[in-house]
Structure formats: structure tokens, C-alpha cells
Amino acid sequence: MLLAGRLREGLAHFRSASAANPRNVYPGERLPRTAGFPHAAIYHRVLLALVDAEALARLHAGPEVLVPVTRAPRWPGMRTAFAVAGLADALEHVVRASVHPVLARRLGFAAEYVSVRSCPSPEALADLVLASSCTPPFTPTLLHGGRPALDGGIADNVPAAAVEADDGPTLVLLTRRFARPPVHPGRTYVQPSAAVPVSAWDYIAPDAIQAAFDLGRRDGAIYAIKSASYVVSRTA
């Protein structure tokens, strides 16, 4: 939304969609292709409402945006792959919450990075974003490029591997707090100053969405000031 020039509209639209959705799950209601979870349909509608042909053209002309999609290894079937990925992710969070988990990758799950510039239409972009967010049962099982797609975070919480080593310094913005952010040559990891007050699949909390946005703005302003001071001190 930021690079498409629709940041404020995106925030307002998603707040409105969340305010109109009374529950995160509708037990017993078989919504299309879901088990009673409205998230994928809401997300898809919001994307198409905000990213029109003009916004997509702005994205194509701007900095390259790579969207991670996790691909499963060939040994499990599609349903088994979803279950294994979920268990690996949950286990790693219980044992040791890590910015860059390794268990899923050791099992053969790998990230594929798809450029937004490859999307010829707003509908194709919405499909790509949903594929990158594919997390049953919150979303239905999805395909991208004719192959099963999983949430990009299954292969890695932070897709820093998409940046080549010779691309220069990389700023990695985390969306949750970690006891020990990693130390990696060429990368600066920055985490929120407080816990983000809304979860990724909480679609009933417009005020919490606004609070998360405001937290990011405050942290960003502080970081920008500190970074400017650091540059001045280094060049003085």
C-alpha cells in the first residue's frame, strides 16, 4: 500500500472491513472454500478495492517488490504438507522463537520469491498476496503457478535471503519482539519497541490495527532520528 500510494486509504479500508466483521470464526457456517473463517475473502476484497490499474502501474514503476511463497517438498501430499509445515512452525516457536527458523527448511520447504512486476493485473497481484499468506484453516488451500502455495513465513519468518550479498546494507524490519535479534554481516535488524497490539489473523479489532500502525510510526520516527545522528557522528 505504501509503494502503491494507497497507505492511508489502505489503513482506513481495512479498519472499516474489520469493524464490519463481528467474528474471526463462524462455527457451523461453511463459507466458500473455508471452514468458517472469513479472512481470505476479506483480504482479497480489500486488495482489489485498493490496488486498481493505476496503483499497480505505480508498483511496476517503483522499487522491485518480491513476495515470498513457500513451496513444499515433493514427498508429502498437499494436505500432509500443510500439516507438517504447521507442526514444524509451532514446534520451533515452542522450543526457541527464532527470526530465521531452520526446521521447515531442513524438511525441504523452500521459499520462492515472486516479483510484483510479474503480475499483469490487480487480480493477479491479489492472488499472489493471498498465496503468500496461505495458512489453512484461515485461508483455503491455494495454488500459485499451478503448484501448492504456503505462507512465505513457513520457510523463513523474515525473507532477508531475497537480498543478494552484494546488494549492499539491508534494513530488516521485524513485526514482533525477539530476546536476541540475530547479528548478521550487512544487515541491521530493528524490532518494535513493544508487542504489536494485534495478531495477523485478528480481523475484528480496528482500534488495535490503528494502534499497531501508530506504534510503527512512532518507532520509525525515533529510528530515523537515531540513524541521522549516527551518520552525523560518523562523518563529523
C-alpha positions in Angstrom: 0.0 0.0 0.0 2.9 2.4 0.8 4.6 1.9 -2.6 1.3 1.9 -4.4 0.5 5.3 -2.9 -2.5 4.0 -1.0 -1.2 3.8 2.6 -3.8 6.0 4.3 -6.6 4.6 2.2 -5.4 1.0 2.9 -5.5 1.6 6.7 -8.9 3.2 6.6 -10.4 0.5 4.3 -9.0 -2.4 6.4 -10.2 -0.7 9.6 -13.7 -0.4 8.1 -13.7 -4.1 6.9 -12.6 -5.2 10.4 -15.3 -3.1 12.1 -17.9 -4.7 9.8 -16.8 -8.2 10.7 -18.1 -9.3 14.1 -16.2 -12.6 14.4 -13.0 -14.2 13.4 -14.7 -17.6 13.0 -18.3 -18.6 12.2 -18.8 -22.1 13.6 -21.0 -24.3 11.5 -21.1 -21.9 8.6 -19.4 -23.3 5.5 -18.1 -20.2 3.8 -16.9 -20.7 0.2 -13.8 -23.0 0.3 -13.2 -22.3 4.0 -14.1 -23.9 7.4 -15.9 -20.8 8.7 -13.0 -18.4 8.6 -13.8 -15.1 6.7 -10.1 -13.9 6.5 -9.2 -14.8 2.9 -12.4 -13.3 1.4 -12.0 -10.1 3.4 -8.3 -9.8 2.5 -9.0 -10.4 -1.2 -11.8 -7.8 -1.3 -9.6 -5.2 0.4 -6.7 -5.8 -2.0 -8.9 -5.5 -5.1 -10.6 -2.4 -3.7 -7.3 -0.6 -3.2 -5.0 -1.8 -5.9 -6.5 -0.7 -9.2 -4.7 -0.4 -12.6 -3.2 3.0 -11.6 -1.9 1.7 -8.3 -0.5 -1.4 -10.0 1.3 0.7 -12.6 2.9 2.7 -9.8 4.1 -0.6 -8.2 5.5 -1.8 -11.5 7.4 1.6 -11.9 8.7 1.7 -8.4 11.3 -0.3 -6.4 11.1 -4.0 -7.0 8.9 -5.8 -4.5 9.5 -9.6 -4.0 6.8 -11.7 -2.4 7.8 -15.0 -0.8 5.8 -18.1 -1.4 6.8 -21.3 0.4 7.0 -24.5 -1.7 6.6 -27.9 -0.1 8.9 -30.8 -0.7 7.7 -33.4 -3.1 7.4 -36.3 -0.6 4.2 -35.3 1.2 0.8 -34.8 -0.4 -0.8 -31.4 -0.3 -2.7 -31.9 3.0 0.2 -33.6 4.7 2.5 -30.7 3.6 0.2 -28.2 5.3 0.1 -30.2 8.5 3.9 -30.8 8.6 4.6 -27.1 7.9 2.3 -26.1 10.7 3.8 -28.6 13.2 7.3 -27.5 12.3 6.5 -23.9 12.8 4.7 -24.5 16.1 7.5 -26.7 17.4 10.2 -24.2 16.6 8.2 -21.4 18.3 7.8 -23.5 21.5 11.5 -24.7 21.6 13.1 -21.4 20.6 11.4 -18.5 18.8 13.9 -17.5 16.1 13.9 -14.8 13.4 15.2 -17.4 10.9 13.8 -20.8 11.8 15.5 -23.8 10.3 13.3 -26.9 10.9 10.9 -26.4 7.9 13.8 -25.8 5.6 15.6 -28.9 6.8 12.4 -30.8 6.0 12.6 -29.5 2.4 10.3 -26.4 2.5 11.8 -23.6 0.4 10.9 -20.0 -0.4 10.3 -18.9 -3.9 10.4 -15.1 -4.5 7.9 -13.7 -7.0 8.2 -10.1 -8.3 5.1 -7.9 -8.2 6.2 -6.8 -11.6 5.2 -10.2 -12.9 1.6 -9.6 -12.0 -0.2 -8.3 -15.1 -3.4 -7.3 -13.3 -4.7 -6.3 -9.9 -6.4 -9.7 -9.7 -3.0 -11.5 -10.3 -1.4 -9.4 -7.5 -4.2 -10.2 -5.1 -3.8 -13.9 -5.9 -0.1 -13.7 -5.3 -0.5 -11.9 -1.9 -3.1 -14.5 -0.8 -0.8 -17.3 -1.9 2.0 -15.8 0.2 -0.5 -15.7 3.1 -1.8 -19.3 2.6 -2.4 -20.5 6.2 -5.2 -23.1 6.4 -7.7 -23.0 8.0 -7.7 -19.2 8.0 -7.4 -19.4 4.2 -8.3 -22.2 1.8 -5.6 -24.3 0.3 -4.2 -22.3 -2.7 -2.2 -22.7 -5.8 0.2 -20.3 -7.4 1.7 -21.1 -10.8 -0.2 -24.3 -10.8 1.6 -25.6 -7.7 0.6 -25.7 -4.0 1.5 -22.5 -2.1 2.1 -21.9 1.5 2.6 -18.8 3.7 6.0 -17.3 2.9 6.8 -17.3 6.7 6.9 -21.1 6.8 10.3 -21.2 5.0 11.6 -18.1 6.9 9.9 -15.6 9.2 11.9 -12.8 7.5 12.7 -13.2 3.8 16.1 -11.5 4.1 17.6 -14.2 1.8 15.9 -12.5 -1.1 18.5 -9.8 -0.9 21.8 -10.7 -2.6 25.0 -10.4 -0.7 26.3 -7.7 -3.0 23.1 -5.6 -2.9 24.6 -3.5 0.0 23.4 -2.9 3.6 20.0 -4.3 4.4 17.5 -2.9 7.0 15.3 -5.7 8.3 12.1 -4.5 10.0 10.7 -7.2 12.3 7.0 -7.3 13.3 7.5 -9.0 16.7 9.9 -8.8 19.5 12.8 -11.3 20.0 15.0 -11.8 23.0 18.1 -11.7 20.8 17.7 -10.4 17.2 20.4 -12.0 15.0 23.7 -10.4 14.2 24.5 -10.8 10.5 27.1 -9.0 8.4 25.4 -6.4 6.2 22.1 -6.5 7.9 20.6 -4.3 10.6 17.6 -5.9 12.5 15.1 -3.5 14.1 12.2 -4.7 16.2 9.1 -3.0 17.7 9.6 -1.1 21.0 6.6 -3.0 22.3 4.5 -6.0 21.4 2.4 -5.3 18.3 -1.2 -5.0 19.7 -3.0 -7.1 17.1 -2.3 -10.6 15.6 -2.0 -11.3 11.9 -5.4 -13.0 11.7 -7.4 -10.8 14.1 -10.0 -9.2 11.7 -12.3 -7.8 14.4 -10.1 -5.2 16.0 -10.0 -1.9 14.1 -8.7 0.1 17.0 -5.9 -2.4 17.6 -5.0 -2.2 13.9 -4.8 1.6 14.3 -2.7 1.2 17.4 -0.2 -1.1 15.5 0.1 1.5 12.8 0.7 4.3 15.3 3.3 2.2 17.1 5.2 1.7 13.8 5.0 5.4 13.0 6.5 6.3 16.4 9.2 3.7 16.3 10.1 4.7 12.7 10.4 8.4 13.6 12.7 7.5 16.6 14.8 5.2 14.5 15.1 7.8 11.7 16.3 10.4 14.2 18.8 7.9 15.8 20.1 6.9 12.3 20.6 10.5 11.3 22.5 11.2 14.5 24.7 8.2 13.9 25.5 9.3 10.3 26.4 12.8 11.6 28.6 11.4 14.3 30.4 9.0 11.9 31.1 11.8 9.4 32.0 14.6 11.9 
